[in-house]
Amino acid sequence: MKKTLMSVMIGVSLLTAPVFAGEAERRAQVDELLVAMKADALMDAIYGQMDGMIRQMQAQMQIKESERALVEDFNAKVVKLVSDEMGWDKLKGPMADIYARNFTEKEIADMLAFYQSETGKAMVAKMPQMTQESMQITMGMMQQMMPKLDALSADFKKQLEASRAQSSKQ
């Protein structure tokens, strides 16, 4: 009985060993892809852009010069909190898992080849600037949209209140 159990365990381990080796190889390939994509630097750029967006919002709040130090301290704390809680060291593992789950080995290899090419390297180099520009466009559009969204929300609130008033009368 012990020999049979031992044989089964050895057999199972021999069958699963290539799977684990394949998974380890796949994970290493995904890690290499994330390095080629400079995902860590992209995250740093996003944090920098977030800092800029916070400053832009604060500028719209008409911060007084006497409040500037308080605002700067708050700004630094927000950026540090986000960086600490969602820094690349914490995101890398889950991001690698997502890539490994959603892409085949061939797709990962193809992406890696692209990001190691001159065009891929150019894309990686230009992506932070492109991200910043697209965020500026988005923020501008959101600022223009906010009054309309506020009006829609106010209208909805009135309609909801009227509907509830009507329902309570019945």
C-alpha positions in Angstrom: 0.0 0.0 0.0 2.8 2.4 0.9 4.6 1.5 -2.3 1.5 2.2 -4.3 0.9 5.5 -2.6 4.6 6.4 -3.1 4.4 5.4 -6.8 1.3 7.5 -7.3 2.9 10.5 -5.6 6.1 10.2 -7.7 4.0 9.9 -10.8 1.9 12.9 -10.0 5.0 14.9 -9.2 6.6 13.9 -12.5 3.5 14.9 -14.4 3.2 18.3 -12.7 6.9 19.1 -12.8 6.8 20.2 -16.4 3.7 22.4 -15.7 5.5 24.1 -12.8 8.7 24.5 -14.9 6.6 25.9 -17.7 4.8 28.3 -15.4 8.2 29.4 -13.9 9.5 30.0 -17.4 6.3 31.8 -18.4 6.5 34.0 -15.3 10.2 34.8 -16.1 9.2 35.7 -19.7 6.4 38.0 -18.3 8.9 39.6 -15.9 11.2 40.2 -18.8 8.4 41.8 -20.8 7.5 44.1 -17.9 11.1 45.2 -17.8 11.2 45.8 -21.6 8.0 47.8 -21.3 9.7 49.8 -18.4 6.4 49.4 -16.5 8.1 50.6 -13.3 9.1 53.9 -15.0 5.6 54.3 -16.4 4.2 54.0 -12.9 6.7 56.6 -11.7 5.5 58.9 -14.5 1.9 58.4 -13.6 2.7 59.3 -10.0 4.4 62.4 -11.2 1.4 63.3 -13.4 -0.9 62.7 -10.4 1.2 65.2 -8.4 0.8 67.7 -11.3 -3.0 67.1 -11.4 -3.3 67.7 -7.6 -1.4 71.0 -8.0 -3.6 72.0 -10.9 -6.7 71.3 -8.8 -5.3 73.2 -5.9 -4.5 76.1 -8.2 -8.2 76.2 -9.1 -9.0 76.3 -5.4 -7.2 79.7 -5.2 -4.8 78.7 -2.4 -3.5 81.7 -0.5 0.3 82.1 -0.2 -0.1 81.6 3.6 -1.6 78.2 2.9 1.0 77.1 0.4 3.2 75.1 2.9 0.1 73.3 4.2 -0.9 72.4 0.6 2.6 71.3 -0.3 2.7 69.1 2.8 -0.7 67.5 1.9 0.4 67.0 -1.7 3.6 65.2 -0.7 1.7 63.0 1.7 -0.9 62.0 -1.0 1.8 61.2 -3.5 3.8 59.2 -0.9 0.7 57.3 0.2 -0.2 56.3 -3.3 3.4 55.4 -4.1 3.7 53.3 -0.9 0.4 51.6 -1.2 0.4 51.1 -5.0 4.1 51.3 -5.8 5.6 49.1 -8.5 7.0 46.7 -5.8 3.3 45.9 -4.9 1.9 46.0 -8.4 4.6 44.0 -10.2 3.4 40.5 -9.0 -0.3 41.1 -9.7 0.5 42.7 -13.1 2.7 39.7 -14.0 -0.1 37.4 -13.0 -2.6 39.2 -15.3 -0.2 39.0 -18.2 0.5 35.3 -17.6 -3.2 34.5 -17.3 -4.4 36.5 -20.3 -1.6 35.9 -22.9 -0.2 32.8 -24.4 3.5 32.1 -24.4 3.6 33.0 -28.1 1.8 36.3 -27.5 4.2 37.2 -24.6 7.2 36.3 -26.8 5.8 38.4 -29.6 5.2 41.4 -27.3 8.7 41.0 -25.9 10.2 41.0 -29.4 8.2 44.1 -30.1 9.3 46.0 -27.0 12.9 45.0 -27.6 12.7 46.3 -31.2 13.6 49.9 -32.1 10.0 50.8 -32.6 9.0 49.2 -29.2 11.8 51.1 -27.5 10.6 54.3 -29.1 7.1 53.6 -27.9 8.3 53.0 -24.3 10.3 56.2 -24.4 7.4 58.3 -25.7 4.6 56.7 -23.6 5.1 58.9 -20.5 4.7 62.1 -22.6 1.8 60.7 -24.5 0.1 59.6 -21.2 0.6 63.1 -19.8 -0.8 64.8 -22.8 -3.8 62.5 -22.9 -4.5 63.1 -19.2 -4.4 66.8 -19.8 -6.9 66.5 -22.6 -9.1 64.3 -20.5 -8.9 66.7 -17.5 -9.9 69.6 -19.8 -12.8 67.7 -21.1 -13.9 66.8 -17.6 -13.7 70.4 -16.5 -16.0 71.4 -19.4 -18.3 68.5 -18.7 -18.7 69.1 -14.9 -21.3 71.9 -15.1 -23.4 69.7 -17.4 -23.0 66.7 -15.1 -23.9 68.9 -12.1 -27.0 70.1 -13.9 -28.0 66.5 -14.8 -27.5 65.5 -11.2 -29.5 68.4 -9.9 -32.3 67.6 -12.3 -32.2 63.9 -11.3 -32.4 64.8 -7.7 -35.5 67.0 -8.3 -37.1 64.2 -10.3 -36.3 61.6 -7.6 -37.7 63.9 -4.9 -40.9 64.5 -6.9 -41.3 60.8 -7.5 -40.8 60.0 -3.8 -43.3 62.7 -2.8 -45.8 61.3 -5.3 -45.3 57.8 -4.0 -45.8 58.9 -0.4 -49.1 60.5 -1.3 -50.5 57.2 -2.6 
